[in-house]
């Protein structure tokens, strides 16, 4: 496909936390809203050239990290059946916005196909669920241990 036959999706949310905290949380598989948290199975090696693999409802997603610039940017390749097996790119940027962070997810290089367009719905769900973990800023950031205390006998 030519560049003219490619899609680019952009999802933005304002998150009431500093960029470093939001960056770290996006890579934490314990936090709802991250792709890693939704996975039935996953491998996550969050470093440049590190690989990730995860399945959701039996569908595999995988790629390779191409940039990790804390607290500003995470970029990785992305392949799934909904990219028609073609490699695309996901870039997530974190921009300081007063006391908050503007989180922008751009998924580019998608084939111009109905299945690939479904990524907009998927990413919107993930990013909105992730944003909800931070509330309106009046409470402390999401902490896995507080939300999931150990079972007592």
C-alpha positions as CSV (number, residue, x, y, z in Angstrom):
1,X,0.0,0.0,0.0
2,X,1.1,3.5,-0.7
3,X,1.3,6.2,2.0
4,X,-2.0,7.6,0.7
5,X,-3.6,4.3,1.7
6,X,-2.5,4.6,5.3
7,X,-4.5,5.7,8.4
8,X,-3.4,7.7,11.4
9,X,-5.4,7.8,14.6
10,X,-4.9,10.3,17.4
11,X,-6.4,10.0,20.9
12,X,-5.8,12.7,23.6
13,X,-6.6,12.9,27.2
14,X,-5.6,15.2,30.0
15,X,-4.5,13.3,33.1
16,X,-4.3,15.0,36.5
17,X,-0.8,13.9,37.3
18,X,2.8,14.9,36.3
19,X,4.3,13.4,33.1
20,X,6.8,11.1,34.9
21,X,4.0,9.5,36.9
22,X,1.8,9.1,33.8
23,X,4.7,7.7,31.7
24,X,5.5,5.1,34.4
25,X,1.9,4.1,34.9
26,X,1.4,3.5,31.1
27,X,4.1,0.8,31.3
28,X,2.7,-0.8,34.5
29,X,0.7,-3.9,33.7
30,X,-1.1,-3.7,37.0
31,X,-2.9,-0.5,36.1
32,X,-6.2,-0.8,34.3
33,X,-6.4,1.0,30.9
34,X,-2.9,-0.1,29.8
35,X,-2.9,-2.7,27.1
36,X,-0.8,-4.9,29.3
37,X,-3.4,-5.0,32.0
38,X,-6.1,-6.1,29.7
39,X,-4.0,-9.0,28.4
40,X,-4.9,-12.6,29.0
41,X,-1.2,-13.4,28.5
42,X,1.6,-10.9,28.0
43,X,5.4,-10.5,27.6
44,X,6.7,-6.9,28.2
45,X,10.3,-6.0,27.9
46,X,10.1,-2.2,28.2
47,X,13.4,-1.1,26.7
48,X,14.5,0.1,23.3
49,X,14.5,-3.0,21.0
50,X,12.6,-4.9,23.8
51,X,9.6,-6.9,22.6
52,X,6.1,-7.1,23.8
53,X,3.4,-9.7,23.1
54,X,-0.1,-9.8,24.5
55,X,-3.4,-11.6,23.7
56,X,-6.9,-10.3,24.2
57,X,-9.9,-12.5,23.5
58,X,-7.5,-14.9,21.8
59,X,-6.1,-12.2,19.4
60,X,-2.4,-11.6,19.4
61,X,-0.7,-8.2,19.4
62,X,3.0,-7.7,19.3
63,X,5.8,-5.3,18.6
64,X,9.1,-3.8,19.5
65,X,9.9,-0.6,21.5
66,X,11.7,2.0,19.4
67,X,11.8,4.9,21.9
68,X,11.5,5.2,25.7
69,X,12.3,8.8,26.6
70,X,11.0,9.2,30.2
71,X,8.9,11.2,30.9
72,X,8.1,12.4,27.3
73,X,7.7,9.6,24.8
74,X,7.1,5.9,24.3
75,X,7.1,4.5,20.8
76,X,6.7,1.0,19.5
77,X,5.8,-1.0,16.4
78,X,2.4,-2.7,16.4
79,X,1.2,-5.8,14.6
80,X,-2.1,-7.6,14.9
81,X,-4.7,-9.3,12.7
82,X,-6.4,-5.9,12.6
83,X,-3.4,-4.4,10.9
84,X,-3.7,-7.2,8.4
85,X,-0.4,-8.5,9.7
86,X,1.4,-5.3,8.6
87,X,3.6,-3.3,11.0
88,X,2.3,0.1,12.2
89,X,3.6,2.5,14.8
90,X,2.2,3.7,18.1
91,X,3.7,6.8,19.7
92,X,2.5,8.0,23.1
93,X,3.7,11.5,24.2
94,X,3.3,13.1,27.7
95,X,3.3,16.9,27.8
96,X,3.3,18.9,31.0
97,X,0.1,21.0,31.1
98,X,0.1,22.9,34.4
99,X,-0.2,20.3,37.1
100,X,-1.5,17.8,34.7
101,X,-0.3,15.9,31.6
102,X,-1.6,15.9,28.1
103,X,-1.3,12.3,26.9
104,X,-1.4,11.9,23.1
105,X,-1.5,8.5,21.5
106,X,-0.9,8.4,17.7
107,X,-1.3,5.1,15.8
108,X,0.1,5.6,12.3
109,X,0.8,3.5,9.3
110,X,-2.4,1.5,9.6
111,X,-3.8,0.1,6.4
112,X,-6.9,1.9,5.2
113,X,-9.3,-1.0,6.0
114,X,-12.3,-1.4,8.2
115,X,-10.5,-3.7,10.6
116,X,-7.7,-1.2,11.1
117,X,-10.2,1.6,11.8
118,X,-11.4,-0.4,14.8
119,X,-8.1,0.6,16.6
120,X,-9.7,4.0,17.2
121,X,-12.4,2.5,19.3
122,X,-9.9,0.2,21.1
123,X,-7.4,2.9,21.9
124,X,-10.1,5.3,23.0
125,X,-11.3,2.7,25.5
126,X,-7.8,2.0,26.8
127,X,-6.9,5.7,27.2
128,X,-10.1,6.7,28.8
129,X,-10.0,3.7,31.3
130,X,-6.4,4.7,32.0
131,X,-7.3,8.3,32.6
132,X,-10.0,7.2,35.1
133,X,-7.4,5.7,37.3
134,X,-6.2,9.2,38.1
135,X,-9.6,10.5,39.0
136,X,-10.1,14.3,38.8
137,X,-6.8,15.0,40.6
138,X,-8.4,15.4,44.0
139,X,-7.3,12.0,45.1
140,X,-4.0,10.3,45.1
141,X,-2.9,8.5,41.9
142,X,-4.0,4.9,41.4
143,X,-2.0,2.5,43.5
144,X,-2.4,-1.2,42.7
145,X,-1.8,-2.3,46.3
146,X,-4.5,-0.1,47.7
147,X,-7.1,-1.2,45.1
148,X,-6.2,-4.8,45.6
149,X,-5.3,-5.5,49.2
150,X,-4.0,-8.9,50.0
151,X,-6.7,-11.5,51.0
152,X,-6.9,-12.2,54.7
153,X,-7.7,-15.6,56.1
